[in-house]
Amino acid sequence: MNSQAERAALVALLRDGRRSWREIADGVEDGGSALALLEDEAGLFAGDRLAAAQAEIERWQAERLQLLTVFDPEYPENLRAVHDRPPLLFVAGRMEPRDGRALAVVGARRASPERLRIARAIAQHLVDQGYTVVSGLAAGIDTAAHTAALARGGRTIAVIGTGLNRSYPPENAPLQRRLARESAVVSQFWPEAPPSRRSFPMRNAVMSGLTLGTVVVEASQTSGARMQARLALAHGRTVFLVDALLEQQWAREFSNRPGTHVVRSGPEITAVVERLTSPGALIA
């Protein structure tokens, strides 16, 4: 298989926009080749579309954006294992093999000072234990988790709901640039894509898929963090709820679901993860 041609063919298929990414991913997996699917769909125009896609890939490379497709061995293994994985990812910075040992720390944009303190403490503990901290680069809990991990000298990855050439919220642009220099920023969207109502739930699914579990520090009934908890359980990943969340009805309901743990501190989180991921464990 010509991997460069396959990558370009996948970009060409996705850029077309007439079918959903899920449909295209299913078609490629069923047929075993994006190039064959492109030739079948585009016929005589396949060569032109392939050349345009290759030129686009070269432009991204010139901008120091790495493109990872499901054909690439560097595509994150945790994400590859979930049913709704995106067919491609863009990365600013670098992903490392140790990032497979990752946990997401998420929560409200308008977080209380106490919850921000808890998020920082959890992120610091995770870094001390050799975990990569993943979050969404939003204001509030996400920012607290990223900055605490950086201050501890650890790995922290931002999964964003825009293309990599955008920053949302704008005030986090300096943090986004720092993460790209020192760790990684990841997006499943075209580099120029603006934020949208649909893009953030998709971002949460990728955050869940990249990690071994999700820690929810603060979240309302309608928040993206609550949605990520639901997605994580659907992915078969562990969900951790900070105990103060049990003041809310949704969290009390979630706390009774298999795979959910109510915790007070970072050590409780890592104790559960180590138990579930140890050799011979029945649940990953």
C-alpha positions in Angstrom: 0.0 0.0 0.0 1.3 3.4 -0.9 0.8 5.2 2.4 1.3 8.7 0.9 -1.3 8.1 -1.8 -3.7 6.6 0.8 -3.3 9.6 3.1 -3.9 12.0 0.2 -6.9 9.9 -1.0 -8.5 10.0 2.5 -8.1 13.8 2.6 -9.6 14.1 -0.8 -12.6 12.0 0.2 -13.1 13.9 3.4 -12.8 17.3 1.7 -15.5 16.5 -0.7 -18.2 17.0 2.0 -21.0 15.1 0.3 -20.8 12.2 2.8 -20.2 12.2 6.6 -16.8 11.3 7.9 -18.2 8.2 9.5 -19.6 7.0 6.2 -16.3 7.6 4.5 -14.3 5.9 7.4 -16.7 2.9 7.2 -16.3 2.7 3.4 -12.5 2.8 3.6 -12.4 0.2 6.3 -14.8 -2.1 4.4 -12.8 -1.8 1.2 -9.3 -1.6 2.8 -8.2 1.4 0.7 -9.1 5.1 0.5 -7.4 5.3 -2.9 -9.7 2.5 -4.3 -12.7 4.3 -2.9 -11.7 7.6 -4.4 -11.1 6.0 -7.8 -14.5 4.3 -7.6 -16.2 7.6 -6.7 -14.3 10.1 -8.7 -13.4 8.1 -11.8 -11.4 10.2 -14.3 -11.2 13.1 -11.8 -9.5 11.0 -9.1 -6.0 12.1 -10.2 -6.9 15.8 -9.9 -8.4 15.4 -6.5 -5.5 13.4 -5.3 -3.0 16.0 -6.5 -5.0 18.8 -4.8 -5.0 16.8 -1.5 -1.3 16.1 -1.7 -0.6 19.8 -2.2 -2.7 20.6 0.8 -0.8 18.0 2.9 2.5 19.6 1.9 1.2 23.1 2.9 0.2 21.7 6.3 3.7 20.2 6.7 5.2 23.6 5.9 3.1 25.1 8.7 4.6 22.4 11.0 1.2 20.6 11.4 1.4 16.8 11.5 -1.3 14.9 9.9 -2.2 11.5 11.4 -4.6 9.2 9.6 -6.0 5.8 10.7 -3.5 4.3 8.2 -0.5 5.6 10.2 1.1 3.6 12.9 1.6 6.8 14.9 -2.2 7.2 15.2 -3.0 7.0 19.0 -3.8 3.5 20.0 -6.3 4.4 22.7 -8.2 6.4 20.1 -8.0 3.8 17.5 -9.8 1.4 19.8 -13.1 3.4 20.0 -15.9 3.1 17.6 -16.2 6.8 16.8 -12.6 7.6 16.2 -12.0 10.3 13.6 -10.3 9.2 10.4 -7.6 11.9 10.8 -6.0 14.1 13.4 -3.9 17.2 13.2 -1.2 17.7 15.7 0.8 20.8 16.6 3.8 19.7 18.7 4.4 16.0 19.2 2.6 13.0 20.5 4.7 10.4 22.3 4.2 6.7 23.1 3.9 7.5 26.8 0.8 9.6 26.0 -1.1 6.3 26.0 -1.0 6.6 29.7 -3.3 9.6 29.9 -6.3 10.8 31.8 -8.6 13.7 30.9 -9.3 16.3 33.5 -12.4 18.4 32.6 -14.9 20.8 34.0 -16.7 24.0 34.0 -15.5 27.2 32.3 -16.8 29.3 35.2 -15.4 27.3 38.0 -15.2 28.1 41.7 -11.9 28.8 43.3 -12.1 25.6 45.3 -12.7 23.4 42.2 -9.8 25.2 40.4 -7.6 24.2 43.3 -8.8 20.6 43.1 -8.2 20.5 39.4 -4.6 21.8 39.8 -4.0 19.3 42.6 -5.2 16.4 40.5 -3.2 17.4 37.5 -0.1 17.7 39.6 -0.6 14.3 41.1 -1.2 12.7 37.7 2.1 14.2 36.4 4.0 13.0 39.4 2.7 9.5 38.8 3.8 9.6 35.1 0.4 10.3 33.5 -0.2 12.7 30.6 -3.0 15.2 31.5 -5.5 15.8 28.6 -8.0 18.6 28.6 -9.9 20.9 26.2 -8.1 24.3 26.5 -11.3 26.0 27.7 -11.3 28.6 30.4 -11.7 27.4 34.0 -11.0 23.8 34.9 -9.3 23.0 31.6 -6.9 25.9 31.9 -6.1 25.0 35.5 -5.3 21.4 34.6 -3.0 22.4 31.7 -1.1 25.0 33.5 -0.6 22.9 36.6 0.7 20.0 34.5 3.1 22.4 32.7 4.3 23.9 36.0 5.1 20.4 37.2 7.2 19.7 34.1 4.7 17.1 32.8 3.0 16.2 29.6 -0.3 17.8 28.9 -2.3 17.6 25.6 -5.0 20.0 24.5 -7.8 18.6 22.4 -9.5 21.6 20.8 -12.9 22.2 19.1 -11.5 24.3 16.3 -8.8 23.9 13.7 -5.2 24.3 14.9 -4.9 27.7 13.2 -7.6 29.1 15.4 -7.7 29.7 19.2 -10.8 29.4 21.3 -11.2 31.1 23.7 -8.9 33.8 22.1 -7.3 34.6 25.5 -5.9 31.1 25.6 -3.8 31.6 22.4 -0.6 32.0 24.4 -1.3 28.8 26.3 -2.1 27.0 23.1 1.3 28.1 21.6 3.1 26.9 24.7 1.4 23.5 24.6 2.4 23.1 21.0 6.0 23.9 21.9 6.3 21.7 25.0 3.7 19.0 24.4 0.9 18.8 21.9 -2.3 20.3 20.7 -4.7 18.0 18.8 -7.7 18.6 16.5 -9.8 16.5 14.3 -10.9 19.6 12.3 -9.4 21.2 9.2 -6.7 23.7 10.4 -8.8 26.7 9.4 -12.1 25.5 10.9 -13.9 27.9 13.3 -15.6 26.8 16.5 -19.2 25.5 16.1 -21.9 24.1 18.3 -21.3 20.7 16.8 -17.5 20.7 17.0 -17.2 20.7 20.8 -19.1 17.5 21.5 -16.9 15.9 18.8 -13.9 17.3 20.6 -15.1 15.6 23.9 -15.4 12.3 22.1 -11.8 12.5 21.0 -10.7 13.5 24.5 -12.4 10.5 25.9 -11.0 8.2 23.2 -7.4 9.4 23.8 -7.4 8.6 27.5 -7.8 5.7 29.9 -10.5 7.7 31.8 -12.1 11.0 32.5 -12.0 13.0 35.7 -14.9 15.5 36.0 -14.1 18.2 38.5 -17.1 20.5 38.1 -20.0 20.3 35.6 -23.6 21.3 35.2 -26.4 19.2 33.7 -25.9 20.6 30.3 -22.1 20.9 30.2 -19.6 19.4 27.9 -17.9 17.8 30.8 -21.0 15.8 31.7 -21.3 14.8 28.0 -17.8 13.6 28.1 -18.6 11.4 31.1 -21.4 9.8 29.1 -19.1 9.3 26.1 -16.3 7.8 28.2 -18.7 5.2 29.6 -19.8 4.4 26.1 -16.2 3.9 25.2 -15.7 1.5 28.1 -13.4 4.0 29.8 -13.5 4.8 33.5 -15.2 8.0 34.8 -14.2 9.7 38.0 -16.5 12.2 39.7 -15.1 14.6 42.3 -17.3 14.0 45.4 -18.7 17.5 45.6 -20.5 16.8 42.3 -22.9 14.6 44.1 -24.8 17.8 45.0 -26.2 17.5 41.5 -28.8 15.0 40.3 -27.0 14.0 37.1 -23.9 13.1 39.1 -25.8 11.1 41.7 -27.3 9.1 38.8 -23.9 8.6 37.1 -22.3 7.5 40.4 -24.4 4.3 40.3 -23.3 3.3 36.8 -20.7 0.6 36.3 -17.3 2.2 35.5 -17.9 5.3 37.6 -16.0 6.1 40.7 -16.6 9.0 43.2 -13.2 10.3 44.4 -11.8 13.1 46.6 -8.2 13.2 45.5 -5.6 12.3 42.9 -4.3 9.2 44.7 -7.7 7.7 44.7 -7.9 8.1 40.9 -4.5 6.6 40.2 -5.1 3.7 42.6 -8.2 2.7 40.5 -6.4 3.2 37.2 -3.5 1.1 38.3 -5.8 -1.7 39.5 -7.8 -1.7 36.3 -4.8 -1.6 34.0 -2.5 -4.0 35.9 -1.6 -7.4 34.2 -4.5 -9.8 34.5 -7.1 -7.1 35.1 -10.5 -8.0 33.5 -11.3 -4.4 32.8 -9.0 -2.0 30.9 
